[in-house]
Amino acid sequence: MDLRRRPLLGSAAVIIAAALLLGALLHLDGVLTRLLLSGPEGIEDSVDGLLTPGEGLGVPAVTAGMIAFASCQLHALRGAGRFRLADAVTLLRCMLLGVFTAAAIQATSPAELPTGSGLPLPLILLAAIILLIDGLDGAVARSAGGETPAGGRYDETSDAVVLLVLALTAALAVGWWALLLGLLRPAFAVGGRVRPAWRQPLDPSRRRKICGIAPGVLLLVALAPWPAISAVTSADVELGLRALPVALGLTLVAISFGLDVRRLERASQDQPPNPGTPLPE
């Protein structure tokens, strides 16, 4: 197969995936919706008539899910490259993210989730699967011949959108400030357009890997259902406890980006001047 046509496979795969996701969200009937939002007991409720078949996700939830999926495809604006098996794994994660986003919007509506409450357990498990797939696509890429710049951009873009969606969900549960956790990475990317030094590659770092994984896990902890704690504490106390892991994740990411910015700035200052560039008088 002509390798020049391989990017067309990626475009076709994204279009098919978007159509499948949209169809799934539009036709997600009441039983499946209740399963995502309430767990197995929700199916019994729907059978008892509390949720009729066909009562699925609303238009805002479906729109949010499709926006989250589309945002993950922004890497293609810089050149999608060849579509590889690892990209298919990332594409699957984007589809699951669309389902999670739509269901989370439905679950965090004012009638469903008071401030300080957690998400239903099935949604937490779905988010955990999305985070686990993040490590799978990298392993598949390495086993299939190595990572590519386009595949790396796809993975990084998806990571940023996943964290932004989780942070937005946490903001609806614990307060607007939780959204900052998801905005730091886009802010760093925007800063790179202003400061060329920030666009320089960084050496692999264990600290950076840990700070890349920990925020998502901490957000899941903050959003998870805490029935034992909810039974013995007030809503205000539970809200404060849920805010702790979010604040820890925000601190870790802020420190990590701060260290990276300092390293990049020092590296740019240590670079010798270009011989072809006249020195200022």
ZIPE-V611669 format. One record per pair of residues at least 6 apart in sequence whose ideal C-beta (glycine too) atoms are under 7 Angstrom apart, sorted by the first residue. I is the first residue (numbers start at 0). J is the second residue. Records with the same first field share a line. If there is no record, write none. Layout:
I: J + J
This chain:
2: 81
5: 81 + 82
6: 79 + 80 + 81 + 82
8: 82
9: 79 + 82 + 86
12: 82 + 87 + 90
13: 72 + 90
16: 90 + 94
17: 68
20: 65 + 68 + 94 + 97
21: 65
23: 98
24: 56 + 61 + 64 + 101
25: 61
27: 55 + 56
28: 52 + 53 + 55
29: 45 + 50 + 51 + 52 + 53 + 54 + 55
30: 42 + 45 + 52
32: 55 + 56
33: 41 + 42 + 44 + 45 + 50
34: 41 + 42 + 121
35: 102 + 119 + 121 + 122
36: 102 + 105 + 106 + 119
37: 44 + 119
38: 119 + 120 + 121
44: 50
56: 101 + 105
57: 105
59: 104
60: 101 + 104 + 105
61: 101
63: 100 + 101 + 104
64: 97 + 98 + 100 + 101
65: 97
67: 96 + 97 + 100 + 160 + 164
68: 93 + 94 + 96 + 97
70: 160
71: 93 + 96 + 156 + 157 + 160
73: 156
74: 149 + 152 + 153 + 156
77: 152
78: 149
79: 149
80: 147 + 149 + 150
81: 147
83: 140 + 143 + 147 + 150
84: 139 + 143
85: 136 + 139 + 140 + 143 + 150
86: 150 + 153
88: 132 + 135 + 136 + 139
89: 136 + 153 + 154 + 157
91: 132
92: 129 + 132 + 133 + 157
93: 157
95: 125 + 128 + 129
96: 129 + 160 + 161 + 164
98: 125
99: 122 + 125 + 126 + 129
100: 164
102: 122
103: 118 + 122 + 168
105: 111
106: 112 + 118 + 119 + 122
107: 168 + 171 + 172
112: 172
114: 172 + 238
115: 172 + 173 + 234 + 237 + 238 + 241
116: 172
117: 222 + 223 + 224 + 225
118: 222
119: 224
120: 224
123: 219 + 222 + 223
126: 165 + 219
127: 219
129: 161
130: 215
133: 158
136: 154
137: 154
140: 146 + 150
159: 184 + 185
161: 215
162: 181 + 184 + 214 + 215
163: 181
165: 181 + 215 + 218
166: 177 + 178 + 180 + 181 + 218
167: 178 + 181
168: 222
169: 177 + 218 + 221 + 222 + 245
170: 177 + 178
172: 222 + 241
173: 221 + 238 + 241 + 242 + 245
174: 242
177: 245
179: 249
180: 214 + 245 + 248 + 249 + 252
183: 252 + 253 + 256
187: 256
190: 197
191: 197 + 198
196: 263 + 264 + 267
197: 260 + 263
199: 263 + 266
201: 259
206: 255
207: 255
210: 251 + 252 + 255
213: 248 + 251
214: 248 + 251 + 252
217: 244 + 245 + 247 + 248
218: 245 + 248
220: 244
221: 241 + 244 + 245
225: 237
228: 237 + 240
229: 237
272: 278
